[in-house]
Amino acid sequence: MQTHFDKKQAPDNPNVVSEGRRNLLKMTGVSVAALSLGALAGAPALAQSNEEWDKVFPKSDLVDHQKVSFTNRYGITLAGDLYSPQGRSDERLPAIAVGGPFGAVKEQSSGLYAQTMAERGFVTLAFDPSYTGESGGEPRNIASPDINTEDFNAAVDFLGLQPSVDRERIGIIGVCGWGGMALNAVAADKRVKAVVASTMYDMTRVMSARLQRQRNPRTTHADA
């Protein structure tokens, strides 16, 4: 999915994470995560951002939003949107890092997932992966499984440093093509307590079926 959100540098923000990382954890997505981590559906007050709303979905009145940036261990600066339930900045809340779909940016579905989960009581971070959107990295618009897996780990680092986040309840949502990256990140990072891979189909099976059809045009998807 191509978008016009293709700035190569993340915006300046005081919420920048340096290299004092990995003492955090992990958490998850939609309703399954909300139940497993005991999140409360709550409401209202952090510092409200006055920035112009640049998402493709409407802004929720129940959520505070701010633009943030942080750095992964490859030295690439990542741009993100941090969403928090209003009126709960004095609590330690569960948190979720949200990435994907493949080729998309945080102003799209990952941001919608993040805002929706913030309405349900989570502190959430939707981020542009390396080489995409407002995040850094060259060349642009490519995927690197090892670096993109680290992007999720760096997002968990960032969330764990937020005063309003409970480090024992951090999880991940990987949307579409980033579902695999999410599972990969969780396999290596035991801080994550829950994970959701919100994917429409088995990408590996689809690619395998395509390869088989190229070798034998009479092979059907069902046969694969």
C-alpha positions as CSV (number, residue, x, y, z in Angstrom):
1,M,0.0,0.0,0.0
2,Q,1.6,3.3,-1.1
3,T,1.0,6.5,0.8
4,H,2.2,10.1,0.7
5,F,3.4,10.0,4.3
6,D,7.1,9.6,3.4
7,K,9.2,11.9,5.4
8,K,12.7,10.6,6.1
9,Q,13.1,12.1,9.5
10,A,11.0,11.6,12.6
11,P,9.7,14.9,14.1
12,D,11.6,16.3,17.1
13,N,10.1,15.3,20.4
14,P,11.4,15.1,24.0
15,N,10.2,11.5,24.2
16,V,13.3,10.1,22.6
17,V,14.7,6.8,23.8
18,S,18.5,6.3,23.9
19,E,20.3,3.1,24.5
20,G,19.2,2.3,28.0
21,R,16.8,-0.3,26.7
22,R,15.4,-3.7,27.4
23,N,14.1,-4.0,30.9
24,L,10.5,-4.1,29.8
25,L,7.9,-6.6,28.6
26,K,5.1,-7.2,26.3
27,M,1.4,-7.2,25.8
28,T,-1.3,-7.5,23.1
29,G,-4.2,-6.6,20.9
30,V,-7.8,-6.4,20.8
31,S,-10.3,-8.1,23.1
32,V,-8.1,-11.1,23.9
33,A,-5.3,-8.8,25.2
34,A,-7.7,-6.6,27.1
35,L,-9.0,-9.6,29.0
36,S,-5.6,-11.3,29.6
37,L,-4.0,-8.2,30.9
38,G,-7.0,-7.0,32.9
39,A,-7.3,-3.6,31.3
40,L,-10.0,-1.3,32.4
41,A,-12.2,0.6,30.0
42,G,-11.8,4.1,31.4
43,A,-11.8,7.7,30.6
44,P,-10.3,11.1,31.0
45,A,-6.6,13.8,30.9
46,L,-3.0,13.9,29.8
47,A,-1.6,16.9,28.0
48,Q,-3.7,17.4,24.9
49,S,-1.8,18.0,21.7
50,N,-2.7,21.0,19.6
51,E,-1.2,19.5,16.5
52,E,-3.3,19.3,13.3
53,W,-4.9,15.8,13.1
54,D,-3.3,14.0,10.1
55,K,-4.8,10.6,10.3
56,V,-7.3,8.9,7.9
57,F,-9.6,8.1,10.8
58,P,-11.5,10.5,13.1
59,K,-9.9,11.6,16.4
60,S,-11.5,10.1,19.5
61,D,-12.6,12.4,22.3
62,L,-11.7,9.8,24.9
63,V,-8.0,9.6,24.0
64,D,-5.0,11.9,24.3
65,H,-2.4,11.8,21.5
66,Q,1.1,13.0,20.9
67,K,3.8,12.5,18.3
68,V,7.0,10.8,19.6
69,S,10.2,9.4,18.3
70,F,12.7,6.8,19.5
71,T,15.7,4.9,18.2
72,N,16.2,1.2,17.5
73,R,19.5,-0.6,18.2
74,Y,20.5,-0.2,14.5
75,G,20.5,3.6,15.1
76,I,17.4,4.3,13.0
77,T,15.1,6.9,14.4
78,L,11.4,5.8,14.4
79,A,8.4,8.1,14.4
80,G,5.3,7.1,16.4
81,D,2.0,8.3,17.7
82,L,1.4,7.7,21.4
83,Y,-2.2,7.3,22.5
84,S,-3.4,7.4,26.1
85,P,-6.8,7.1,27.9
86,Q,-7.8,10.6,29.1
87,G,-7.8,11.3,32.8
88,R,-5.6,8.3,33.7
89,S,-2.1,9.7,33.6
90,D,-1.6,9.0,37.3
91,E,-2.2,5.3,36.8
92,R,0.1,2.5,35.7
93,L,-1.7,1.1,32.6
94,P,-1.1,-1.8,30.3
95,A,0.5,-0.9,27.0
96,I,0.5,-2.1,23.4
97,A,2.9,-1.5,20.5
98,V,1.1,-1.6,17.1
99,G,2.8,-2.1,13.7
100,G,1.7,-2.8,10.1
101,P,0.2,-3.5,7.7
102,F,3.1,-4.1,5.3
103,G,3.9,-0.8,3.5
104,A,1.4,1.2,5.5
105,V,2.0,4.1,7.9
106,K,0.8,5.0,11.4
107,E,-1.7,7.4,10.1
108,Q,-3.7,4.5,8.8
109,S,-4.9,1.2,10.3
110,S,-2.1,0.8,12.9
111,G,-3.1,4.2,14.3
112,L,-6.8,3.2,14.3
113,Y,-6.0,0.0,16.2
114,A,-3.9,2.0,18.7
115,Q,-6.5,4.7,19.3
116,T,-9.3,2.1,19.7
117,M,-7.2,0.1,22.2
118,A,-6.5,3.4,24.1
119,E,-10.2,3.9,24.4
120,R,-10.3,0.6,26.2
121,G,-7.7,1.6,28.7
122,F,-4.3,0.9,27.1
123,V,-1.4,3.2,26.5
124,T,-0.6,2.5,22.8
125,L,2.1,3.2,20.4
126,A,1.6,3.1,16.6
127,F,4.9,3.5,14.7
128,D,6.3,3.7,11.2
129,P,8.8,0.9,10.8
130,S,12.3,1.6,9.5
131,Y,12.5,2.8,5.9
132,T,8.8,3.8,5.9
133,G,6.7,6.9,6.4
134,E,8.3,9.5,8.8
135,S,10.8,7.0,10.2
136,G,14.4,7.0,9.1
137,G,16.4,4.5,7.1
138,E,17.7,4.2,3.5
139,P,16.8,3.1,0.9
140,R,13.1,4.0,1.3
141,N,10.1,1.7,1.2
142,I,11.8,-1.6,1.8
143,A,11.4,-4.4,4.4
144,S,14.2,-6.0,6.4
145,P,12.9,-8.8,8.7
146,D,15.7,-8.5,11.3
147,I,15.5,-4.7,11.5
148,N,11.7,-4.6,11.4
149,T,11.6,-7.2,14.2
150,E,13.9,-4.9,16.2
151,D,11.5,-2.0,15.5
152,F,8.9,-3.8,17.6
153,N,11.5,-4.5,20.4
154,A,12.5,-0.8,20.3
155,A,8.8,0.2,20.6
156,V,8.5,-2.0,23.7
157,D,11.6,-0.3,25.1
158,F,10.0,3.1,24.5
159,L,6.7,2.1,26.2
160,G,8.4,0.6,29.2
161,L,10.1,4.0,29.9
162,Q,6.8,5.9,30.0
163,P,5.7,6.8,33.6
164,S,2.1,5.7,33.0
165,V,3.0,2.2,31.7
166,D,3.0,-0.9,33.8
167,R,6.1,-2.8,32.6
168,E,4.6,-6.1,33.5
169,R,1.8,-5.6,31.1
170,I,3.2,-4.7,27.7
171,G,2.1,-6.4,24.5
172,I,2.2,-6.2,20.7
173,I,-0.3,-6.1,17.8
174,G,1.0,-6.9,14.4
175,V,-1.4,-6.0,11.6
176,C,-1.5,-7.9,8.3
177,G,2.1,-8.4,7.0
178,W,3.5,-7.2,10.3
179,G,1.8,-10.1,12.1
180,G,4.8,-12.3,11.4
181,M,7.2,-9.6,12.6
182,A,5.2,-9.4,15.8
183,L,5.5,-13.1,16.4
184,N,9.2,-13.0,15.5
185,A,9.8,-10.2,18.0
186,V,7.9,-12.0,20.8
187,A,9.9,-15.2,20.2
188,A,13.1,-13.3,21.1
189,D,11.8,-10.8,23.6
190,K,10.4,-12.3,26.8
191,R,9.3,-9.0,28.2
192,V,6.2,-9.1,26.0
193,K,3.3,-10.6,27.8
194,A,0.8,-11.1,25.0
195,V,0.7,-10.8,21.2
196,V,-1.9,-10.6,18.5
197,A,-1.2,-11.2,14.8
198,S,-4.2,-9.7,13.1
199,T,-3.7,-11.2,9.7
200,M,-6.2,-12.1,7.0
201,Y,-4.4,-15.1,5.5
202,D,-1.4,-17.3,5.8
203,M,1.2,-15.3,3.7
204,T,3.6,-18.3,3.6
205,R,1.0,-20.6,2.2
206,V,-0.1,-18.0,-0.4
207,M,3.5,-17.5,-1.6
208,S,4.1,-21.2,-1.7
209,A,0.9,-21.7,-3.8
210,R,2.0,-19.0,-6.2
211,L,5.4,-20.6,-6.6
212,Q,3.7,-24.0,-7.3
213,R,1.4,-22.4,-9.9
214,Q,4.4,-21.0,-11.7
215,R,5.9,-24.4,-11.8
216,N,2.7,-26.1,-12.7
217,P,-0.1,-23.7,-14.0
218,R,-2.7,-26.4,-13.4
219,T,-2.1,-26.4,-9.6
220,T,-5.0,-24.7,-7.8
221,H,-4.9,-22.8,-4.5
222,A,-6.8,-25.7,-2.9
223,D,-4.3,-28.2,-4.1
224,A,-1.5,-26.1,-2.5
